[in-house]
Amino acid sequence: MNAAELNVIRDALRTFLKQPSDLDREQLQKIAEKERDLSDKIWFNAGWYAARNSNAAELEGQSSTTNIAVELVTLAELVRSQMKVRKPAGRKAGSYTEFHSDPGYQVLMAMDDLEMGGKSTNARILRLMKDGWLDSGLDEDAHAKRLALIRARIQSEREAYFASLGHNVVGLPSPKARKKSSP
């Protein structure tokens, strides 16, 4: 292990210290002081190895690479074990998952836009489930909800794309909207 690897472990420890945990303020202060002491030892260790000639003996004692690594890993594991697990912020669960690129939903959207394969979206979903394009383990409502999520994502991406082009570029309406508006 070298000074760069020790710095990576130290940075992980610093990241853990910034997270919410079950440790009280005094414990966190003691751990932060210990981390600063270890950081000084890391810099001493790096300087010693940088200044030594190739046939010099290994550094021993409190600032040896092995001792620092053991202390750092022990401290990092202690802090990590006391961290509170929090739910990551971001998208709503299920709003964008692997089903967005599923070919069955691409076929469903095409059939829906061209009004092929049945009178309603649910009839098209049932047909695609029967033909094996869509998962038959889910009901029609789940597939319809997924289709709505995909359409919402595509629409927001489309709007963002046209907004990035500037105000003098506008998109054409979807084929379904054009068909409804034509005489």
Secondary structure, 3 states (H helix, E strand, C coil): CCHHHHHHHHHHHHHHHHCCECCCHHHHHHHHHHHHHHHHHHHHHHHHHHHCCCCCCCCCCCCCHHHHHHHHHHHHHHHHHHECCCCCCCCCCCCCCHHHHCHHHHHHHHHHHHCCCCCCHHHHHHHHHHHCCCCCCCCHHHHHHHHHHHHHHHHHHHHHHHHHHCCCCCCCCCHHHHHHHCC
